[in-house]
Amino acid sequence: KNLETKLKIESWDEKPYREHDDGRKFTKADVVLGGDDQGIEKATMESLMYYAPDGTGTFLSFMEITGKIDGRRGSFVVEGRGTYDKTTAASDYRVVPGSGTGDLAGIDGEGSSRSTHDDYPHMPLSLRYDLG
């Protein structure tokens, strides 16, 4: 099955933890996302990011999604890997095996997000999933 949604970015707290004179930097972002009208209640995401001197970046993230999918309530975690080209943040996600709780125990799947400044304050998310 497919879930196509846009989650609202409620807070984005990004802090550098290592910076170099040539402009390279490492940051950690703690992000809180609101729900949608399809049953997702909230999501929380932590990302570790590396920025090159030109402002492009690469990042890794974990996002816990809580709410209802197909009327089944619970939560699950996706791990993501992405890039930022100064225009688009592009991520690919996969459900962490065994991370489903409640009625979403056993969920499996993968997805993606392609987000530009025009999408802000929303983060589009596409997820192909199987509830087992």
Secondary structure, 3 states (H helix, E strand, C coil): CEEEEEEEEEEEEEEEEEECCCCCEEEEEEEEEECCCCCEEEEEEEEEEEECCCCCEEEEEEEEEEEEECCEEEEEEEEEEEEECCCEEEEEEEECCCCCCHHHCCCEEEEEEEEEHHHCCEEEEEEEEECC
